[in-house]
Amino acid sequence: MVEDYNRITKSKITLEDCFNKDVATLVATEVFTHYIKHIRKSGYKVQIDHLLFIWNGGGSAWHRVHFPKDDIKQQRLERYKQRAYRKLGIYEKKETER
């Protein structure tokens, strides 16, 4: 996230700077705002999955919401998503319930 933030904003903050809550919030906001533009420009409605995948897998991971790959990174993103959903109180319906 720090590398993305520095690239996007042409800043030079460090990981240590992000231990300040205000700086960390700024970094997350700027990075998410940047990628949300790309998601919308690609014709998709922004979903929480996009943001979770970006947060856990890096900027280009949002593509995996629509085009999942059968690899270890995808498995990790899916596990992270399930843990985040539980924390957020979001429960997905099982295939049989849809």
Salt bridges, closest charged atoms under 4 A:
ASP4 OD1 - ARG7 NH2 3.13
ASP49 OD2 - LYS81 NZ 3.53
ASP71 OD1 - ARG64 NH1 2.86
GLU78 OE1 - LYS81 NZ 3.35
GLU92 OE2 - LYS81 NZ 3.69
GLU95 OE2 - ARG98 NH1 3.10
